[in-house]
């Protein structure tokens, strides 16, 4: 299985996740969801169209509780030879890291429930030669710069899933 096939399979699995609207999920190297720059109020102009930056990033509301969003990261690890028959047999391990964000001071219950749902969606799932293993979530916490280069601040939990292919 190639790294591109692994990426497509994982992105396809994330696309089937029903616990969050797809427009609230940022996929690798795609336009994302960020807060409006300082000075912009809300998340839409007078016509109701969302604010979009030059890179195509959609902005979420800067209200205290606009909802949750996630960022998918696929981190391949070094491949290794797992066996030898008529040719070498290679395995490709890695980590799926799904960063989940909620506004600071909006509570952690919904964020924790989202992380639990993502764990259940990915843990011990397989498709062809790709096998997801254990899943866990890590409470990263919050600050004014977590999850947003504009510095408006989010609370973050990461869902980490080990995988192997081959």
Buried (B, 14 or more C-beta within 10 A) or exposed (E): BEEEBBBEBBBEBBEEBEBBEEEBBBBEEEEBBBBBEEEEEEBBEEEEEBBEBEEEBBBBBBEEEBBBBBBBBBEBEEBEEEEEEEEEEEBBBBBBBBBBBBBBEBEBEBBBEBBBBBBEBBBEBEEEBBBBBEBEBEEBEBEEEBBBEBEBBBBBBBBBBBBBBB
